[in-house]
Each structure stands twice: as C-alpha cells, then as structure tokens.
Amino acid sequence: MAFEFIKQKLAVQKSQSRYRQRFCVQKSNNNSLEQEAIIIVDGKTYINFSSNDYLGLNNHPKINQAMQEGVDKFGVCASSSSLVTGYHYAHQALEETICQWLNKPKCLLFSSGFTANVALFQTLGQTLNQGNCHFFLDKLSHASILDGAFSSKAKVKRFAHNNTQQLSQLLSQCDSDNKLIASEGVFSMDGDQAKLSELESIADKNNAWLYVDDAHSIGVIGKQGQGSTSILNSVSDKENSNIIMATFGKAIATSGAFLACDNSLHDYLINFARHYIYSTAISPALAWATIKSIELIQQEQWRRDKIIELSNLLTSLLDDAIQIVPSDSSIHAIIIGDEEKALFVSEQLKKQGIWLTAIRPPTVAIGTSRLRVTICANHKHNDIKHLAYCLNKALI
Ligand SMILES: Cc1ncc(COP(=O)(O)O)c(C=O)c1O
C-alpha cells in the first residue's frame, strides 16, 4: 500500500502517549467588556489555562468594532500579494504603528509568525557564496526558526539554552562576515527570558546581527508592551542593531505577524523573500483591528500588572514540592516528566473544570513533558486559587 508509513507512524505515536488530536472549541470568553478566560468544549465550560491570549484581549468589543470598520473600509481580503495590488492603506498604517511603537525604521507584515521566521532564515541564508552565512540558534528556539535555518543554505550552530559562554565560543571560531544570533525573547515552553543584553553585547563584539522572536513577550513585557527588546540599548538608526519578529496571534489577539528591521533588510525581504512575494497579503480588516489592539496594549498597563499579580498568587499557593520553571512572563511550566503522567494529570484537571493541555515530545525534550500554565489578564483570583488547589491535589 502507498505511504504505508503513515499508519505505522501514527501507531507509534499512540503507543508513546504522543498522539495529538484537536478539540473543537464551541465558544471562548464572552463578548462583553468583562471577557472571561473560559472555553466551552462538548458543551462543558472550562477555565482556560492553555490560551496565548495573555492580555485577555480576544473578543474585545473595541477590536471587534475596528475589525468591522476594517471590513467596511477595505473588505475582508487583500485580493492580491503585497507586491501586486494587495498592500492596502490598513497595512501601511499598521506598519507605521509598529515602527513607532518599537522605534524601528521599517516593518513588514506576514500571514503568520511561522512564515515570518522561515522567510527570514531562508532568505538571509540564500547567499551567493554558499556556506558564507552562519546562524547561531538557542537550542530551545521555536520550530519555525529551526525549519527556516536548516532549510537554508547557511551553516547552522545551536548553543545550549541561554548559554552565552558557549555562544561566544562558537562565534570566536567563525570568521564569516555574515553571522546572525537568534533567540526567543520569552521561551514558549519554559516562560523564562533570554539574556538579551548579553546577547546584544556578544553580537556587537562579534559583528553579528541579533534576531529576537518576541512571540511570547510582545504586549506582555515593557512599559507599553513593546516586548523584551525594550530593555536593549540599541539605537534605531544603527544598521540592524537587532531584528524583531512577533506574531499577532498571542497577546495582540488578532492574527498574522510582523518583522521589524532596518531599511536595507526590509528592501531585501521585499525583493527576495518568497513567502512575502508569492503569498496573499494579510486581511486588511485584520490589520485595521490589529492597530486598535496595539493602541489598547499601549494604554492599558493594568493588563500587564494583573498577569504579574496573578502569577505571584499562583506560585505562592502551589506546594513547594511542585517543580515550576521560574518566570516573569505569563508562561509557567510545571515539569511532570513522562508523557503518560502529564496526560493523566491534564485529564484529572479537566474533571475539575480546568483546561490545561499536556505538552509532550517532540515539542519539548523527552522526559520533560509538562503542564504549560498560561496566566492571562482576564483570569480571576478564584480561577487561580482553584487551579492551585487542583494542582496540589493532583501532584502531591
Ligand atoms: C516562539 C514562537 N515563534 C513563532 C510562532 C509562530 O507564530 P504564529 O502562530 O503566528 O505562526 C510561535 C507560535 O505559535 C511561537 O511560539
């Protein structure tokens, strides 16, 4: 039979407790100013601790209204790629909003964060002189960074997670003119932060560029939610002092992604990034809604404060014996170990009205299956208390 391996691979996946399936969410939060962090699956309501809607902005009436306004002004669809006739005023206005917000010269929109990462690494890695481009990636970098880098023509080295000493060593052995260091700002599965100031000075010292995937810190970190790079000293007119990528699909609560950089990289990507050139531009209505979301993120500091307050509450209520990765972000990883146990605990929590997906290999390393708790600005104190009570009961 053709493609016999499909059945075999699925059988292995099941036998290892790694089989993945989807659940249809019938409804998530309420369409009112008081959004709740809930989902309804199979008619049952759960408190959702697996959402990336960190600021609780999904379904916000003002964003919904902006979306409707965007539909009325521009239509749902861009109807073309950006280089043909798909680049609308809404896209331009969103790019300008992001440039001002992050103090970057230029910005480019992509249909997803995954696409933006693959586009950047493949396009930079297409040097005429094959092998003359070197990428240095934190070991815990997102799948899309790895896929983009390894499918490019560049040489790729990975350094141990947050191990800046090893990174310096690897860079010192590389005499290429084209070096790029890549890291997530806040790591998706652990919630800890990159040592960005150190990475920036290592990049400076070695004449390398620094690429930060800020998917999990945009909106959540920084005085106006500018993300983890807001702590960096870099001057915006310095050539590619750092390149920032972030998705709209998490704290920003719309969909799509941006890549902020200097003028020449921006032009290079417009001319050579196949994912940008040969793909329909993101919905202009969505771009319009995203501007409104960023406006709310800048204005509403209480959402970031609430995440910190609720995160502190959770750690204070959890039993000391529970192994939780230290984090200043929304993400709090409770390491369970093997897949089966992680699934079992997740099922136990479901019975108590808590939705907390078990994260298993290959998303995380073997033996580190975990419950990845996300604390969002629309959780209530009682939600956190209930979660802590149930986790203590299930794990101790
Ligand atoms: C670190 C990181 N980068 C990139 C992405 C991809 O972004 P998107 O969901 O917009 O494709 C994700 C998550 O989905 C992520 O966690």
The ligand as a Gaussian input file, in Angstrom:
#p B3LYP/6-31G(d) Opt

LIG

0 1
 C        8.202000      31.456000      19.621000
 C        7.214000      31.359000      18.520000
 N        7.534000      31.842000      17.317000
 C        6.682000      31.780000      16.294000
 C        5.448000      31.215000      16.435000
 C        4.523000      31.138000      15.255000
 O        3.620000      32.201000      15.254000
 P        2.221000      32.027000      14.518000
 O        1.331000      31.296000      15.453000
 O        1.767000      33.408000      14.208000
 O        2.509000      31.236000      13.283000
 C        5.067000      30.700000      17.693000
 C        3.768000      30.090000      17.995000
 O        2.913000      29.709000      17.504000
 C        5.970000      30.771000      18.752000
 O        5.669000      30.255000      19.941000

